[in-house]
Amino acid sequence: QLAGQGMGFELTDATKTHLATQGYDPTMGARPLRRAIQRLIEDPLSE
């Protein structure tokens, strides 16, 4: 969506690590990662 508007962003290594930590569940693997990205990045950007 951002690319369609000529915008983008980069994540720092610390942010990637935080997302990986927040988006991983031992029983579900990385499936919760999408929700973590929405909660921590997409939702705040849309406000």
Residue frames as a rotation matrix with the C-alpha (Angstrom) as fourth column:
GLN 1
0.566 0.824 0.000 0.00
0.824 -0.566 0.000 0.00
0.000 0.000 -1.000 0.00
LEU 2
0.469 -0.462 -0.753 2.80
0.104 -0.817 0.567 2.41
-0.877 -0.344 -0.335 0.81
ALA 3
-0.579 -0.746 0.327 4.67
0.389 0.100 0.916 1.52
-0.716 0.658 0.233 -2.38
GLY 4
-0.079 0.660 0.747 1.58
0.995 0.002 0.103 2.39
0.067 0.751 -0.657 -4.40
GLN 5
0.910 0.389 -0.145 1.78
0.409 -0.901 0.146 5.89
-0.073 -0.192 -0.979 -2.93
GLY 6
0.489 -0.805 0.337 5.50
0.090 -0.337 -0.937 6.21
0.868 0.489 -0.093 -3.66
MET 7
0.348 -0.338 0.874 6.45
-0.903 -0.370 0.217 5.67
0.250 -0.865 -0.434 -0.01
GLY 8
0.422 -0.228 -0.877 8.36
0.172 0.970 -0.170 3.04
0.890 -0.080 0.449 1.89
PHE 9
0.616 -0.309 0.724 10.20
-0.778 -0.381 0.500 2.39
0.122 -0.871 -0.475 5.12
GLU 10
-0.047 -0.714 -0.699 13.09
-0.193 0.693 -0.695 0.35
0.980 0.102 -0.170 6.47
LEU 11
0.942 0.335 0.033 13.23
-0.123 0.252 0.960 -1.60
0.313 -0.908 0.279 9.71
THR 12
0.065 -0.930 0.361 16.26
-0.958 -0.160 -0.240 -1.55
0.281 -0.330 -0.901 11.98
ASP 13
-0.464 -0.317 -0.827 17.76
-0.138 0.948 -0.287 -4.84
0.875 -0.019 -0.483 13.13
ALA 14
-0.987 0.115 0.112 16.41
-0.107 0.040 -0.993 -4.14
-0.119 -0.993 -0.028 16.62
THR 15
-0.220 0.964 -0.147 12.90
-0.907 -0.258 -0.334 -3.70
-0.360 0.060 0.931 15.21
LYS 16
0.032 0.170 -0.985 13.18
-0.685 0.721 0.102 -6.94
0.728 0.672 0.140 13.23
THR 17
-0.811 -0.381 -0.444 14.28
0.061 0.700 -0.712 -8.76
0.582 -0.604 -0.544 16.37
HIS 18
-0.798 0.571 0.191 11.40
-0.419 -0.299 -0.857 -7.26
-0.433 -0.764 0.478 18.35
LEU 19
0.059 0.843 -0.535 8.89
-0.998 0.066 -0.006 -8.32
0.031 0.535 0.845 15.67
ALA 20
-0.226 -0.212 -0.951 10.35
-0.358 0.926 -0.121 -11.82
0.906 0.314 -0.285 15.59
THR 21
-0.983 -0.151 -0.103 10.08
0.048 0.330 -0.943 -12.07
0.176 -0.932 -0.318 19.36
GLN 22
-0.561 0.828 0.021 6.53
-0.584 -0.378 -0.718 -10.71
-0.586 -0.415 0.696 19.46
GLY 23
0.163 0.677 -0.717 5.41
-0.986 0.099 -0.131 -12.70
-0.018 0.729 0.684 16.42
TYR 24
-0.446 -0.364 -0.818 6.65
-0.413 0.894 -0.172 -16.14
0.794 0.260 -0.549 17.41
ASP 25
0.331 0.548 0.768 4.73
-0.940 0.264 0.216 -18.66
-0.084 -0.794 0.603 19.46
PRO 26
-0.635 -0.703 0.322 6.33
-0.680 0.705 0.199 -22.03
-0.367 -0.092 -0.926 20.31
THR 27
-0.319 0.573 0.755 3.12
0.201 0.819 -0.537 -23.91
-0.926 -0.020 -0.376 19.53
MET 28
0.717 0.691 0.090 2.14
0.276 -0.164 -0.947 -21.97
-0.640 0.704 -0.308 16.40
GLY 29
-0.054 -0.818 0.573 5.55
0.982 0.060 0.178 -21.08
-0.180 0.573 0.800 15.00
ALA 30
-0.888 -0.388 -0.246 5.70
0.329 -0.911 0.248 -17.80
-0.320 0.139 0.937 13.09
ARG 31
-0.328 0.835 0.442 1.99
0.843 0.048 0.536 -17.69
0.426 0.548 -0.719 12.17
PRO 32
0.501 0.571 -0.651 1.26
0.809 -0.576 0.119 -14.91
-0.307 -0.586 -0.750 14.72
LEU 33
-0.548 -0.817 -0.181 3.88
0.679 -0.561 0.474 -12.74
-0.489 0.137 0.861 12.99
ARG 34
-0.518 0.417 0.747 1.27
0.595 -0.452 0.665 -11.21
0.615 0.789 -0.014 10.66
ARG 35
0.600 0.782 -0.168 -0.81
0.640 -0.344 0.687 -10.07
0.479 -0.520 -0.707 13.62
ALA 36
0.229 -0.605 -0.763 2.27
0.773 -0.363 0.520 -8.63
-0.591 -0.709 0.384 15.34
ILE 37
-0.769 -0.501 0.397 3.12
0.638 -0.552 0.537 -6.64
-0.050 0.666 0.744 12.21
GLN 38
-0.058 0.836 0.546 -0.44
0.551 -0.429 0.716 -5.31
0.832 0.343 -0.435 12.06
ARG 39
0.716 0.416 -0.560 -0.54
0.678 -0.227 0.699 -4.44
0.163 -0.880 -0.445 15.76
LEU 40
0.258 -0.734 -0.628 2.93
0.658 -0.342 0.670 -2.89
-0.707 -0.587 0.395 16.01
ILE 41
-0.775 -0.631 -0.029 3.41
0.377 -0.499 0.781 -1.27
-0.507 0.594 0.624 12.59
GLU 42
-0.683 0.496 0.536 0.34
0.556 -0.124 0.822 -1.09
0.474 0.859 -0.191 10.36
ASP 43
0.317 0.888 -0.333 -2.20
0.908 -0.182 0.378 0.05
0.275 -0.422 -0.864 12.94
PRO 44
0.143 -0.282 -0.949 -0.07
0.592 -0.744 0.310 2.90
-0.793 -0.606 0.061 14.34
LEU 45
-0.865 -0.494 0.087 0.79
0.347 -0.465 0.814 4.06
-0.362 0.735 0.574 10.79
SER 46
-0.469 0.756 0.457 -2.87
0.682 -0.018 0.731 4.22
0.561 0.654 -0.507 9.84
GLU 47
0.263 0.596 -0.759 -3.77
0.943 -0.323 0.074 6.44
-0.201 -0.735 -0.647 12.80
